[in-house]
Amino acid sequence: MNDDNIRYSREDLNEFDQIIQEKLTAARKELSFIKETLNRSNDTGTDTTASSAKVLEDGAETAEKESMNQLASRQMKFIQQLENAQVRIKNGTYGVCIGTGKLIPKERLRAVPHTQHSIEAKMARRD
C-alpha cells in the first residue's frame, strides 16, 4: 500500500484493532495493579515509636505514593489514547496522519498503535 491511498483496508484495520485490544488488556491490568498497590499502601499504617525513623518512612512513603499516582495517571491517559484509536478504526479514519493527511506507515502503527502523526509530521512539530 502506498502513501497515496487515503485509508487502510478492513483487513489492516482488523489487525490494528487486535494489536490495540491486546495493549488495552495489558494496560488495564497494569492500572489495576497500580491501584491495588496504592490501596494497600493506604491500608498498612503501622504504629512505630521511633519518631525520626517514622518521619523518614513517611517521606519515602509519600514520594512512592506520588510516583504511583503519576504512573496511574499516565496509564489512564494511555488507555484513553488506545480507546480513541479504536474509535478511529470504527469510523475509518485510523492510520491517517492528522498533520499531513497521508497514511501513517504500518510499521509505525504497529509500534505506536495510538499515534495520529507520521514521523514526518512529528518531526515538523518539533521544529
Backbone hydrogen bonds in HBPLUS format (Angstrom, degrees):
<---DONOR---> <-ACCEPTOR-->    atom                        ^
c    i                          cat <-CA-CA->   ^        H-A-AA   ^      H-
h    n   atom  resd res      DA  || num        DHA   H-A  angle D-A-AA Bond
n    s   type  num  typ     dist DA aas  dist angle  dist       angle   num
A0005-ASN N   A0002-ASN O   3.26 MM   3  6.03 158.9  2.31 118.4 123.0     1
A0013-LEU N   A0009-SER O   2.92 MM   4  6.23 163.4  1.95 154.4 159.4     2
A0014-ASN N   A0010-ARG O   2.87 MM   4  6.08 148.5  1.96 145.0 153.5     3
A0015-GLU N   A0011-GLU O   3.04 MM   4  6.35 151.8  2.13 144.6 151.8     4
A0016-PHE N   A0012-ASP O   2.96 MM   4  6.33 161.6  2.00 154.9 159.3     5
A0017-ASP N   A0013-LEU O   2.82 MM   4  5.98 152.6  1.89 145.1 153.5     6
A0018-GLN N   A0014-ASN O   2.99 MM   4  6.20 151.8  2.07 144.3 151.0     7
A0019-ILE N   A0015-GLU O   3.07 MM   4  6.41 157.6  2.12 148.6 154.5     8
A0020-ILE N   A0016-PHE O   2.88 MM   4  6.12 163.1  1.90 152.4 156.9     9
A0021-GLN N   A0017-ASP O   2.84 MM   4  6.03 156.7  1.90 146.3 153.2    10
A0022-GLU N   A0018-GLN O   3.00 MM   4  6.24 157.6  2.05 149.6 154.6    11
A0023-LYS N   A0019-ILE O   3.02 MM   4  6.32 158.4  2.07 148.4 154.4    12
A0024-LEU N   A0020-ILE O   2.77 MM   4  5.98 153.1  1.84 151.7 160.0    13
A0025-THR N   A0021-GLN O   2.98 MM   4  6.17 159.8  2.02 148.3 152.8    14
A0026-ALA N   A0022-GLU O   3.12 MM   4  6.36 165.0  2.14 148.0 151.6    15
A0027-ALA N   A0023-LYS O   2.83 MM   4  5.96 159.1  1.87 147.8 154.4    16
A0028-ARG N   A0024-LEU O   2.85 MM   4  5.99 158.1  1.89 151.8 157.1    17
A0029-LYS N   A0025-THR O   3.07 MM   4  6.27 154.1  2.14 144.9 151.9    18
A0030-GLU N   A0026-ALA O   2.97 MM   4  6.22 159.9  2.01 148.8 154.3    19
A0031-LEU N   A0027-ALA O   2.90 MM   4  6.11 157.1  1.95 146.6 152.9    20
A0032-SER N   A0028-ARG O   2.93 MM   4  6.08 156.9  1.99 144.0 150.3    21
A0033-PHE N   A0029-LYS O   2.95 MM   4  6.23 154.3  2.02 148.0 155.0    22
A0034-ILE N   A0030-GLU O   2.93 MM   4  6.23 158.1  1.98 150.1 155.9    23
A0035-LYS N   A0031-LEU O   2.91 MM   4  6.17 163.8  1.94 153.4 157.5    24
A0036-GLU N   A0032-SER O   2.91 MM   4  6.13 157.9  1.96 148.2 154.4    25
A0037-THR N   A0033-PHE O   2.91 MM   4  6.12 157.0  1.96 148.9 155.4    26
A0038-LEU N   A0034-ILE O   2.92 MM   4  6.22 156.5  1.97 149.7 156.1    27
A0039-ASN N   A0035-LYS O   2.91 MM   4  6.16 158.4  1.95 149.3 155.3    28
A0040-ARG N   A0036-GLU O   2.87 MM   4  6.09 158.1  1.91 151.1 156.9    29
A0041-SER N   A0037-THR O   3.00 MM   4  6.20 159.0  2.05 148.1 153.6    30
A0042-ASN N   A0038-LEU O   3.10 MM   4  6.34 136.9  2.29 139.6 150.9    31
A0042-ASN N   A0039-ASN O   3.19 MM   3  5.10 128.1  2.48  91.7 105.3    32
A0043-ASP N   A0039-ASN O   3.10 MM   4  6.33 137.7  2.28 140.5 151.7    33
A0043-ASP N   A0040-ARG O   3.05 MM   3  5.04 126.3  2.35  95.0 109.3    34
A0044-THR N   A0040-ARG O   3.15 MM   4  6.30 135.9  2.35 151.0 160.8    35
A0054-LYS N   A0050-ALA O   2.99 MM   4  6.12 149.2  2.09 146.2 155.8    36
A0055-VAL N   A0051-SER O   3.03 MM   4  6.27 152.2  2.11 147.4 153.2    37
A0056-LEU N   A0052-SER O   3.23 MM   4  6.48 162.1  2.27 144.9 148.7    38
A0057-GLU N   A0053-ALA O   2.90 MM   4  6.12 159.1  1.94 149.1 155.5    39
A0058-ASP N   A0054-LYS O   2.80 MM   4  5.99 159.3  1.84 150.4 156.2    40
A0059-GLY N   A0055-VAL O   3.04 MM   4  6.27 155.6  2.10 146.5 152.5    41
A0060-ALA N   A0056-LEU O   3.02 MM   4  6.27 162.5  2.05 151.1 155.6    42
A0061-GLU N   A0057-GLU O   2.75 MM   4  5.89 156.6  1.80 151.2 158.9    43
A0062-THR N   A0058-ASP O   2.86 MM   4  6.00 155.9  1.92 145.5 151.8    44
A0063-ALA N   A0059-GLY O   3.01 MM   4  6.21 161.2  2.04 146.5 151.4    45
A0064-GLU N   A0060-ALA O   2.92 MM   4  6.12 154.4  1.99 144.7 152.0    46
A0065-LYS N   A0061-GLU O   2.90 MM   4  6.14 156.9  1.96 147.7 154.0    47
A0066-GLU N   A0062-THR O   2.94 MM   4  6.18 160.4  1.97 151.2 156.4    48
A0067-SER N   A0063-ALA O   2.97 MM   4  6.17 157.1  2.02 145.2 151.5    49
A0068-MET N   A0064-GLU O   2.87 MM   4  6.12 159.0  1.91 150.6 156.3    50
A0069-ASN N   A0065-LYS O   2.81 MM   4  6.03 154.2  1.88 149.6 157.0    51
A0070-GLN N   A0066-GLU O   2.96 MM   4  6.21 152.4  2.03 145.8 153.0    52
A0071-LEU N   A0067-SER O   2.94 MM   4  6.26 156.3  2.00 147.2 154.0    53
A0072-ALA N   A0068-MET O   2.87 MM   4  6.12 158.4  1.92 148.2 154.1    54
A0073-SER N   A0069-ASN O   2.91 MM   4  6.11 156.3  1.96 145.2 151.8    55
A0074-ARG N   A0070-GLN O   2.91 MM   4  6.17 162.9  1.94 152.7 156.8    56
A0075-GLN N   A0071-LEU O   2.89 MM   4  6.06 155.7  1.95 148.0 155.4    57
A0076-MET N   A0072-ALA O   2.90 MM   4  6.13 155.5  1.96 149.4 155.5    58
A0077-LYS N   A0073-SER O   3.02 MM   4  6.27 154.1  2.08 146.2 153.2    59
A0078-PHE N   A0074-ARG O   2.92 MM   4  6.17 155.8  1.98 147.2 153.8    60
A0079-ILE N   A0075-GLN O   2.91 MM   4  6.17 159.3  1.95 149.7 155.1    61
A0080-GLN N   A0076-MET O   2.96 MM   4  6.19 158.1  2.01 145.1 150.9    62
A0081-GLN N   A0077-LYS O   2.94 MM   4  6.24 153.9  2.01 147.5 154.6    63
A0082-LEU N   A0078-PHE O   2.95 MM   4  6.25 155.5  2.01 150.9 157.4    64
A0083-GLU N   A0079-ILE O   2.88 MM   4  6.15 159.0  1.92 152.1 158.3    65
A0084-ASN N   A0080-GLN O   2.87 MM   4  6.09 152.3  1.94 146.4 154.3    66
A0085-ALA N   A0081-GLN O   2.97 MM   4  6.22 145.3  2.10 140.0 149.5    67
A0086-GLN N   A0082-LEU O   3.04 MM   4  6.43 146.7  2.15 144.7 153.3    68
A0087-VAL N   A0083-GLU O   3.12 MM   4  6.50 147.0  2.23 142.7 151.4    69
A0088-ARG N   A0084-ASN O   3.02 MM   4  6.39 152.7  2.09 145.5 152.8    70
A0089-ILE N   A0085-ALA O   2.95 MM   4  6.29 143.6  2.08 143.7 154.1    71
A0090-LYS N   A0086-GLN O   3.02 MM   4  6.33 160.3  2.06 147.7 152.0    72
A0091-ASN N   A0087-VAL O   2.93 MM   4  6.27 151.7  2.01 150.3 158.2    73
A0092-GLY N   A0088-ARG O   2.94 MM   4  5.85 108.3  2.46 133.4 148.1    74
A0093-THR N   A0088-ARG O   2.92 MM   5  5.03 132.2  2.15 145.7 150.7    75
A0094-TYR N   A0088-ARG O   3.13 MM   6  4.65 132.7  2.36 116.7 108.0    76
A0092-GLY N   A0089-ILE O   3.23 MM   3  5.12 154.9  2.30  98.7 106.1    77
A0096-VAL N   A0093-THR O   3.41 MM   3  6.02 156.0  2.47 137.0 135.4    78
A0104-ILE N   A0095-GLY O   2.69 MM   9  5.29 166.7  1.71 159.7 161.7    79
A0097-CYS N   A0102-LYS O   2.79 MM   5  5.50 171.5  1.79 166.3 163.6    80
A0101-GLY N   A0097-CYS O   2.86 MM   4  4.97 141.5  2.01 126.3 137.7    81
A0098-ILE N   A0116-GLN O   2.95 MM  18  6.02 161.8  1.98 174.6 176.9    82
A0108-ARG N   A0105-PRO O   3.04 MM   3  5.45 122.1  2.39 107.1 120.3    83
A0109-LEU N   A0105-PRO O   3.13 MM   4  6.52 160.0  2.17 152.1 158.1    84
A0110-ARG N   A0106-LYS O   2.82 MM   4  6.05 149.4  1.91 153.3 161.8    85
A0111-ALA N   A0107-GLU O   3.13 MM   4  6.31 147.9  2.23 139.9 148.0    86
A0112-VAL N   A0108-ARG O   2.70 MM   4  5.84 162.7  1.73 157.7 163.2    87
A0115-THR N   A0112-VAL O   3.07 MM   3  5.69 170.6  2.08 126.4 128.6    88
A0122-LYS N   A0118-SER O   2.93 MM   4  6.16 159.1  1.97 152.6 159.2    89
A0123-MET N   A0119-ILE O   2.86 MM   4  6.02 161.5  1.89 156.5 160.2    90
A0124-ALA N   A0120-GLU O   3.11 MM   4  6.29 151.6  2.20 141.1 149.0    91
A0125-ARG N   A0121-ALA O   3.04 MM   4  6.26 143.0  2.18 142.5 151.6    92
A0126-ARG N   A0123-MET O   3.20 MM   3  5.27 133.4  2.43  96.8 108.8    93
